[in-house]
Amino acid sequence: MTYALPAGPQPAPKRQVLLATAVAVAAGSTMFAGMLGVWLRFRAAAPLREGDKRPLIKDWLPDNVTIPEVPTNVMLITVGVACVMAQWAVYAAKRRDRSHTVLSLGITAIMGLALLNGQVFTYTQMDIGVGENAYGALFYAITGTFMALLIAGLVMTVAAMVRYLGGRVAERDLIAAHALIWYFLAAVYTALWFVVYVQK
């Protein structure tokens, strides 16, 4: 009679996707902090507006540019809803609830598309050229970088949805990394909204 040894302990998960996402989020946070710092530096160096009753206003925003506040505020709410949906995906994935995981990822993707639509609408309403002045160049640099990151977040959402539809319900680290990306996008847009759209 032969006796088999008990199975050894399972190796600890390496979580490469979650770790790589955390490194990318840290790098992106540093980049956006630098970009917003440059924006604030240029705004602080702008001359005071002449002939105004309140001479403390900086002449930074061009006279012919009006920032549409309704779509930018709606975008702030939308990115918050996207974070809630991404966290719902994490909750459902932990319970191996495939249908709710895919549903929450789908709603997250819809919120991301709504964000893209809102940013494009803001561009059309502002009607400012890239090379007209420093304001236009920095505005498109910051918001364009945010749109590129938003598209990357949408690609990750679609990839996670396809993998879950394919039956890989054990890959919960991908869903956690997906939620981390959307938290990062929400933090970036909140800072962008306050500095670029609210403070002008």
C-alpha positions as CSV (number, residue, x, y, z in Angstrom):
1,M,0.0,0.0,0.0
2,T,1.4,3.4,-1.0
3,Y,0.7,6.7,0.8
4,A,0.8,10.0,-1.0
5,L,2.1,13.1,0.6
6,P,-0.4,15.9,1.1
7,A,-0.4,18.7,-1.4
8,G,1.9,21.6,-0.6
9,P,0.6,25.1,-0.1
10,Q,-0.5,27.1,-3.1
11,P,2.0,29.8,-4.1
12,A,1.0,33.3,-3.3
13,P,-0.7,35.2,-6.2
14,K,1.8,37.6,-7.9
15,R,-0.8,40.1,-9.0
16,Q,1.2,41.5,-11.8
17,V,-1.8,43.3,-13.4
18,L,-2.7,45.1,-10.2
19,L,0.9,46.1,-9.5
20,A,1.5,47.3,-13.0
21,T,-1.7,49.4,-12.8
22,A,-0.6,50.9,-9.5
23,V,2.7,51.9,-11.0
24,A,1.0,53.4,-14.0
25,V,-1.4,55.3,-11.8
26,A,1.5,56.7,-9.7
27,A,3.2,57.8,-12.9
28,G,0.1,59.4,-14.3
29,S,-0.6,61.2,-11.0
30,T,2.9,62.7,-11.1
31,M,2.4,63.8,-14.7
32,F,-0.9,65.5,-14.1
33,A,0.3,67.2,-11.0
34,G,3.2,68.6,-13.1
35,M,0.8,69.7,-15.9
36,L,-1.6,71.4,-13.5
37,G,1.4,73.1,-11.8
38,V,2.5,74.5,-15.1
39,W,-1.0,75.7,-15.7
40,L,-1.1,77.5,-12.3
41,R,2.3,79.0,-12.9
42,F,1.3,80.5,-16.2
43,R,-1.9,81.8,-14.7
44,A,-0.1,83.4,-11.8
45,A,2.3,85.1,-14.2
46,A,-0.5,86.6,-16.3
47,P,-0.8,90.4,-16.1
48,L,-3.7,92.0,-14.3
49,R,-6.7,92.8,-16.4
50,E,-6.7,96.5,-17.3
51,G,-9.8,98.7,-16.9
52,D,-11.6,96.3,-14.7
53,K,-13.3,97.4,-11.5
54,R,-11.7,94.4,-9.7
55,P,-8.0,94.7,-10.7
56,L,-7.1,91.5,-8.9
57,I,-8.4,89.4,-11.8
58,K,-5.6,87.9,-14.0
59,D,-5.8,88.4,-17.7
60,W,-5.4,84.6,-18.4
61,L,-8.6,83.5,-20.0
62,P,-9.0,85.1,-23.4
63,D,-12.0,87.4,-23.8
64,N,-13.6,85.4,-26.6
65,V,-13.5,82.1,-24.7
66,T,-16.5,81.0,-22.5
67,I,-16.2,77.8,-20.6
68,P,-19.5,75.9,-20.6
69,E,-20.1,75.0,-17.0
70,V,-23.1,72.6,-17.4
71,P,-21.3,69.9,-19.4
72,T,-18.2,70.1,-17.3
73,N,-20.2,69.7,-14.1
74,V,-22.2,66.8,-15.6
75,M,-18.9,65.2,-16.5
76,L,-17.8,65.4,-12.8
77,I,-21.0,63.6,-11.8
78,T,-20.5,61.0,-14.6
79,V,-17.0,60.1,-13.5
80,G,-18.3,59.6,-10.0
81,V,-21.0,57.2,-11.3
82,A,-18.3,55.3,-13.3
83,C,-16.4,54.8,-10.1
84,V,-19.4,53.4,-8.3
85,M,-20.0,51.0,-11.3
86,A,-16.4,49.9,-11.3
87,Q,-16.6,49.2,-7.5
88,W,-19.8,47.2,-8.1
89,A,-17.8,45.1,-10.6
90,V,-15.3,44.3,-7.9
91,Y,-18.1,43.4,-5.5
92,A,-19.8,41.1,-8.0
93,A,-16.5,39.5,-9.1
94,K,-15.6,38.6,-5.5
95,R,-18.9,36.7,-5.3
96,R,-18.4,35.1,-8.8
97,D,-21.5,36.8,-10.0
98,R,-20.8,36.9,-13.7
99,S,-23.9,38.6,-15.0
100,H,-23.6,41.5,-12.6
101,T,-19.9,41.9,-13.2
102,V,-20.5,42.2,-16.9
103,L,-23.4,44.5,-16.4
104,S,-21.4,46.9,-14.2
105,L,-18.5,46.8,-16.6
106,G,-20.9,47.7,-19.4
107,I,-22.4,50.7,-17.5
108,T,-18.8,51.8,-16.7
109,A,-18.0,51.8,-20.4
110,I,-21.2,53.8,-21.1
111,M,-20.2,56.4,-18.5
112,G,-16.7,56.6,-20.1
113,L,-18.3,57.2,-23.5
114,A,-20.4,59.9,-22.0
115,L,-17.3,61.5,-20.6
116,L,-15.7,61.5,-24.1
117,N,-18.8,63.0,-25.5
118,G,-18.9,65.8,-22.9
119,Q,-15.3,66.7,-23.5
120,V,-15.8,66.9,-27.3
121,F,-18.9,69.0,-26.7
122,T,-16.8,71.3,-24.5
123,Y,-14.3,71.7,-27.2
124,T,-16.9,72.7,-29.8
125,Q,-18.5,75.2,-27.4
126,M,-15.2,76.9,-26.4
127,D,-13.9,77.2,-30.0
128,I,-10.3,78.0,-29.2
129,G,-7.3,77.2,-31.3
130,V,-4.3,75.2,-30.1
131,G,-1.7,77.7,-31.3
132,E,-3.5,81.0,-30.5
133,N,-1.9,81.6,-27.1
134,A,-0.5,79.8,-24.1
135,Y,-3.9,79.2,-22.7
136,G,-5.1,77.3,-25.8
137,A,-1.9,75.2,-25.9
138,L,-2.0,74.3,-22.2
139,F,-5.8,73.7,-22.3
140,Y,-5.5,71.2,-25.1
141,A,-2.4,69.6,-23.6
142,I,-4.1,68.9,-20.3
143,T,-7.6,67.9,-21.5
144,G,-6.2,66.0,-24.5
145,T,-4.0,63.9,-22.1
146,F,-7.0,63.2,-20.0
147,M,-8.9,62.1,-23.0
148,A,-6.0,59.7,-24.0
149,L,-6.1,58.2,-20.5
150,L,-9.9,58.0,-20.6
151,I,-9.6,56.0,-23.9
152,A,-7.1,53.7,-22.2
153,G,-9.5,53.2,-19.3
154,L,-12.3,52.3,-21.8
155,V,-10.0,49.8,-23.5
156,M,-9.3,48.2,-20.2
157,T,-13.0,48.1,-19.4
158,V,-13.8,46.4,-22.7
159,A,-10.9,43.9,-22.2
160,A,-12.2,43.0,-18.7
161,M,-15.7,42.6,-20.0
162,V,-14.5,40.3,-22.9
163,R,-12.5,38.1,-20.5
164,Y,-15.4,37.7,-18.1
165,L,-17.8,36.9,-21.0
166,G,-15.2,34.3,-22.0
167,G,-15.6,32.6,-18.7
168,R,-12.4,33.8,-16.8
169,V,-14.3,34.6,-13.6
170,A,-11.3,33.8,-11.4
171,E,-9.3,36.8,-12.6
172,R,-10.4,39.2,-9.9
173,D,-7.1,41.2,-9.9
174,L,-8.0,42.5,-13.4
175,I,-11.3,43.8,-12.0
176,A,-9.5,45.4,-9.1
177,A,-7.0,47.0,-11.4
178,H,-9.9,48.2,-13.6
179,A,-11.5,49.9,-10.5
180,L,-8.1,51.5,-9.6
181,I,-7.9,53.0,-13.1
182,W,-11.3,54.6,-12.8
183,Y,-10.5,56.0,-9.3
184,F,-7.4,57.5,-10.9
185,L,-9.4,59.0,-13.8
186,A,-12.0,60.4,-11.3
187,A,-9.2,62.1,-9.2
188,V,-7.6,63.5,-12.3
189,Y,-10.8,64.9,-13.7
190,T,-11.8,66.4,-10.3
191,A,-8.4,68.3,-10.2
192,L,-8.8,69.3,-13.8
193,W,-12.3,70.4,-13.3
194,F,-11.4,72.6,-10.3
195,V,-8.2,74.2,-11.7
196,V,-9.1,74.5,-15.4
197,Y,-12.9,74.8,-15.5
198,V,-13.9,76.4,-12.1
199,Q,-10.9,78.6,-11.3
200,K,-10.4,79.4,-15.0
